[in-house]
Amino acid sequence: MNITEARIDHLSDLARLSLPGGEKEEIARELERILDYMAVLDGLDTAGAEPLSHVFPLKNVLRPDETAPSADRASLLAGAPAADGESFLVPKAVE
Amino acid sequence: MELYELTALELAGQLRAGAVTQAEAIAAAAGRIAACQPGNNAFITVADSPAPAPALSASPLAGVPMAYKDNLCTRGMRTTCASKILGDFTPCYDATAVERLTAAGAVSMGKLNLDEFAMGSTCETSCYGPAKNPWDLTRSPGGSSGGAAAAVAAGEVWYAIGSDTGGSIRQPAAHCGVTGMKPTYGSVSRYGLVAYASSLDQLGPIARSAADCAAVLELIRGRDPRDATSLDLPAGGLLCALTGDVRGRRIGLPAECFGGALEPEVAAAVRAAAGVLRARGAVVEECSLPLLDYAVPAYYILACAEASSNLARFDGVKYGWRAEGCGSLEELYRRTRTEGFGPEVKKRILLGTFVLSADCYDSYYKKALQARARLKAAFDAVFQRYDLLLTPVAPTTAPRLGEGLADPLSLYLSDIYTVPANLAGLPALSMPCGFDRSGLPIGAQLIGPALGDLAVLDAAHAYQQETDWHRRHPDTPAAAKGGDAL
């Protein structure tokens, strides 16, 4: 499969990553090689096979609707790169 | 015999009997860590003053020094995932496994090295430098739980908790000559484990013996309301149920696992292990496990897809490291992630983003989920006829540092024997079964049907009654070992 530079740009936009010029080409080549190898799956007949996203058929696991304490704000904010004691701080997001 | 040569259960017995004090055990571990760490770099963070167990409870491992792979959240101790993007992140809560072990009297000596976000099989993508193999410091300990396997092998701790998404407990255990187990998916709560691929991730023990692994696993497994995929399993019931009796057990050797790139020395050691189990009364025969060739591509598609979603949370806002001087929120996200993630993690995020894109979803992601269904059905069929499967863990012994990363695709392919158990959610264990001519450990893998954890452990226990590979130590503190281990 041919991975174009435009495709890499689109993927890195979606993943919020920036790749410098040289790196782009390198990663495109590597993805091509990996995806070519993954084409081996085309040889597997999967007609009628239900996609299996989870090995146990768990559905709608619900818990009782009981209140319980969660982590306190101060200790959560203590791990943030920037906080003001009440909130996480980020650069201005809305004009 | 030195304290570090004991198994975890033997040390616990000596602690209970009063022959060794907790302070002596902790000092012995700290001494080994001080001696080995400069050579093998197994730890990312060493505890300043490990807290002894408050009382030597009835728990079978109370007071035994151990350590956690550094992708498990530990309250008050930094948790890095070996990534720059987490910086000195210090969680304000313990993972469930950590909480349960602490309650059972575990003494944490610190946090162990790994591939960045557990993505790798050599421990070389760690931003803290690679952990090294105690049997030969020019070699990789395997990965991603490379630090955990190295630390147990070197005798720095008596057991460790690792995580296994595609072999990350079993393969380093094999490369370092120790025993490691990935339990049935859902056995151990993933709460507090930094997620890589949630439908595949599972926590498990790395220790010297299968009995040690049973003792650890029964402490950490079982239902946890904070992980909806955790299974309602009885507490305990593993260690006391080990009999070492494999008479009549039907063990299959899948022919597909003994060809291709498998090194002849590894094949011979695993077949010899089959012979030992046969001699103890197991019925061992060749069988077929079809579809093996589809496991690695299906695994990497699914693991990367889940990773691309799970790692979206690392954005420099709520925890960890943030790129300096960003003028906008968009720039903050992009620069933090670009500068914070290493190359292998970025590659897997991009690959995952690719296979989930609208025009690729059916041909890659959905196809891989269907391949997973077929592989699980193939396992279901083979377990109609066999109680367990015996396979190699990895095609080769530990690679030289620098060898693996040079050819990433070959590195992915070397996961061929371990990823099937993750895709199908099965319990699987790696046990030492010999050494190659360079003196490097070889591992054999036992795979059981879902919830067959006890049968897996018991067969390994039986094997370890007859052999002493699991008792071998790299001679001197982390000394490089040449070809004299046989």
HADDOCK unambig.tbl for C-alpha pairs under 7 A between the chains (distance, minus, plus):
assign (segid A and resid 11 and name CA) (segid B and resid 350 and name CA) 6.21 0.50 0.50
assign (segid A and resid 11 and name CA) (segid B and resid 353 and name CA) 6.36 0.50 0.50
assign (segid A and resid 11 and name CA) (segid B and resid 354 and name CA) 6.58 0.50 0.50
assign (segid A and resid 12 and name CA) (segid B and resid 350 and name CA) 6.70 0.50 0.50
assign (segid A and resid 15 and name CA) (segid B and resid 350 and name CA) 6.94 0.50 0.50
assign (segid A and resid 15 and name CA) (segid B and resid 353 and name CA) 6.98 0.50 0.50
assign (segid A and resid 16 and name CA) (segid B and resid 333 and name CA) 6.44 0.50 0.50
assign (segid A and resid 16 and name CA) (segid B and resid 334 and name CA) 4.86 0.50 0.50
assign (segid A and resid 17 and name CA) (segid B and resid 334 and name CA) 5.15 0.50 0.50
assign (segid A and resid 17 and name CA) (segid B and resid 337 and name CA) 6.08 0.50 0.50
assign (segid A and resid 17 and name CA) (segid B and resid 338 and name CA) 5.10 0.50 0.50
assign (segid A and resid 18 and name CA) (segid B and resid 334 and name CA) 6.39 0.50 0.50
assign (segid A and resid 18 and name CA) (segid B and resid 338 and name CA) 5.82 0.50 0.50
assign (segid A and resid 31 and name CA) (segid B and resid 351 and name CA) 6.88 0.50 0.50
assign (segid A and resid 34 and name CA) (segid B and resid 409 and name CA) 6.64 0.50 0.50
assign (segid A and resid 38 and name CA) (segid B and resid 297 and name CA) 5.06 0.50 0.50
assign (segid A and resid 41 and name CA) (segid B and resid 294 and name CA) 6.06 0.50 0.50
assign (segid A and resid 46 and name CA) (segid B and resid 370 and name CA) 6.02 0.50 0.50
assign (segid A and resid 46 and name CA) (segid B and resid 371 and name CA) 6.68 0.50 0.50
assign (segid A and resid 49 and name CA) (segid B and resid 370 and name CA) 5.45 0.50 0.50
assign (segid A and resid 49 and name CA) (segid B and resid 373 and name CA) 6.54 0.50 0.50
assign (segid A and resid 49 and name CA) (segid B and resid 374 and name CA) 6.83 0.50 0.50
assign (segid A and resid 50 and name CA) (segid B and resid 370 and name CA) 5.89 0.50 0.50
assign (segid A and resid 50 and name CA) (segid B and resid 373 and name CA) 6.74 0.50 0.50
assign (segid A and resid 51 and name CA) (segid B and resid 366 and name CA) 6.26 0.50 0.50
assign (segid A and resid 51 and name CA) (segid B and resid 369 and name CA) 4.52 0.50 0.50
assign (segid A and resid 51 and name CA) (segid B and resid 370 and name CA) 4.28 0.50 0.50
assign (segid A and resid 51 and name CA) (segid B and resid 373 and name CA) 6.28 0.50 0.50
assign (segid A and resid 52 and name CA) (segid B and resid 369 and name CA) 4.97 0.50 0.50
assign (segid A and resid 52 and name CA) (segid B and resid 370 and name CA) 6.10 0.50 0.50
assign (segid A and resid 52 and name CA) (segid B and resid 372 and name CA) 6.17 0.50 0.50
assign (segid A and resid 52 and name CA) (segid B and resid 373 and name CA) 5.17 0.50 0.50
assign (segid A and resid 53 and name CA) (segid B and resid 369 and name CA) 6.04 0.50 0.50
assign (segid A and resid 54 and name CA) (segid B and resid 199 and name CA) 6.00 0.50 0.50
assign (segid A and resid 55 and name CA) (segid B and resid 424 and name CA) 6.15 0.50 0.50
assign (segid A and resid 55 and name CA) (segid B and resid 425 and name CA) 5.92 0.50 0.50
assign (segid A and resid 61 and name CA) (segid B and resid 228 and name CA) 6.22 0.50 0.50
assign (segid A and resid 75 and name CA) (segid B and resid 92 and name CA) 6.23 0.50 0.50
assign (segid A and resid 76 and name CA) (segid B and resid 92 and name CA) 6.89 0.50 0.50
assign (segid A and resid 79 and name CA) (segid B and resid 89 and name CA) 6.17 0.50 0.50
assign (segid A and resid 79 and name CA) (segid B and resid 90 and name CA) 6.56 0.50 0.50
assign (segid A and resid 79 and name CA) (segid B and resid 318 and name CA) 7.00 0.50 0.50
assign (segid A and resid 79 and name CA) (segid B and resid 319 and name CA) 5.03 0.50 0.50
assign (segid A and resid 79 and name CA) (segid B and resid 320 and name CA) 6.82 0.50 0.50
assign (segid A and resid 80 and name CA) (segid B and resid 317 and name CA) 6.47 0.50 0.50
assign (segid A and resid 80 and name CA) (segid B and resid 318 and name CA) 4.78 0.50 0.50
assign (segid A and resid 80 and name CA) (segid B and resid 319 and name CA) 4.30 0.50 0.50
assign (segid A and resid 80 and name CA) (segid B and resid 320 and name CA) 6.60 0.50 0.50
assign (segid A and resid 81 and name CA) (segid B and resid 316 and name CA) 6.95 0.50 0.50
assign (segid A and resid 81 and name CA) (segid B and resid 317 and name CA) 6.60 0.50 0.50
assign (segid A and resid 81 and name CA) (segid B and resid 318 and name CA) 6.99 0.50 0.50
assign (segid A and resid 81 and name CA) (segid B and resid 319 and name CA) 6.10 0.50 0.50
assign (segid A and resid 81 and name CA) (segid B and resid 320 and name CA) 6.44 0.50 0.50
assign (segid A and resid 81 and name CA) (segid B and resid 321 and name CA) 6.34 0.50 0.50
assign (segid A and resid 81 and name CA) (segid B and resid 322 and name CA) 6.22 0.50 0.50
assign (segid A and resid 88 and name CA) (segid B and resid 317 and name CA) 6.70 0.50 0.50
assign (segid A and resid 88 and name CA) (segid B and resid 318 and name CA) 6.58 0.50 0.50
assign (segid A and resid 90 and name CA) (segid B and resid 317 and name CA) 6.87 0.50 0.50
assign (segid A and resid 90 and name CA) (segid B and resid 329 and name CA) 6.55 0.50 0.50
assign (segid A and resid 91 and name CA) (segid B and resid 327 and name CA) 6.21 0.50 0.50
assign (segid A and resid 91 and name CA) (segid B and resid 328 and name CA) 5.25 0.50 0.50
assign (segid A and resid 91 and name CA) (segid B and resid 329 and name CA) 5.43 0.50 0.50
assign (segid A and resid 92 and name CA) (segid B and resid 328 and name CA) 6.30 0.50 0.50
assign (segid A and resid 92 and name CA) (segid B and resid 329 and name CA) 6.81 0.50 0.50
assign (segid A and resid 93 and name CA) (segid B and resid 328 and name CA) 6.64 0.50 0.50
assign (segid A and resid 93 and name CA) (segid B and resid 329 and name CA) 5.79 0.50 0.50
